[in-house]
Structures are given as structure tokens and as C-alpha cells.
Amino acid sequence: MKLGDLHGFAVASALKALASGDPVGALDWMDSIPESQRPRELEAEAGYQAAKLSLSNQHWGSAEERLRLSLSARSSPLVQQRLALIRQPR
């Protein structure tokens, strides 16, 4: 199996995980792809969805990390605003 085939399989698996409501699983699949070859939109969406899960469970540190990941892949005013809110002192 070629390296490109493995990357394609990982992307397809990440898309499937995201579609089934498992953004953390999607990020795990994305981690198997070299950073320079990851689909940026997919990485941004998976990071944002994973951050929302972290927020709902009050896992502030992981939410911040995942929002930063999402922003590094795609600029978004909404994500920037949520990140700023997390960083505010409680």
C-alpha cells in the first residue's frame, strides 16, 4: 500500500468519525497524517467540534488547546471569540 493511499484512508476515516459525532476520533486519525498534508478545513472543523465537547464537559484546558488548533487551520471570528472567553479569569 502506498503512503498516499494510507493518507487517503486516514482522511476518509477522519471524515467518517466526524460525521458520526466523534471529533476526537477524527483528530486521532488526522494525527497519523503529516501536518503539512492534512486537509486544513477538516482539521479546523474537527478541532472546533472537539473543543465544543470539551467545553460541555468543563475541560477548559483541552477546549483551549482544540480551539487553538482550529484557529491554526482556519481563521474564524467565532472561534477567536470563544477562545478569548475561555482565557478570561474565572
C-alpha positions, -999 to 999 in steps of 0.1 A, spaced: 0 0 0 14 34 -10 18 63 15 -8 84 -4 -33 55 0 -27 55 37 -32 92 39 -64 89 19 -76 61 42 -68 83 73 -87 113 58 -117 91 49 -117 76 84 -115 111 99 -144 123 79 -164 92 89 -156 98 126 -166 135 124 -198 127 106 -207 101 133 -201 127 161 -167 116 171 -144 147 166 -118 134 189 -115 102 168 -113 124 137 -84 143 153 -67 110 162 -69 99 125 -56 133 114 -26 129 137 -15 99 115 -10 123 86 20 146 83 9 181 94 18 196 60 -5 172 42 -36 174 65 -68 189 50 -69 222 68 -107 226 67 -112 191 81 -87 197 109 -103 230 117 -138 216 119 -127 185 140 -108 208 164 -138 231 168 -162 202 174 -138 186 198 -135 219 217 -173 221 220 -173 187 236 -145 197 260 -164 229 269 -196 209 276 -176 188 300 -159 218 315 -125 207 304 -111 242 299 -75 233 291 -83 208 264 -110 232 250 -84 260 247 -59 236 230 -85 224 205 -97 260 197 -61 270 191 -58 240 167 -89 250 149 -77 286 146 -43 275 133 -61 256 105 -87 283 97 -93 318 109 -127 323 123 -141 352 144 -164 329 163 -136 306 173 -114 336 182 -143 349 204 -147 316 222 -110 313 228 -110 348 243 -138 338 266 -121 307 278 -89 327 286 -108 351 308 -101 347 346 -129 328 363 
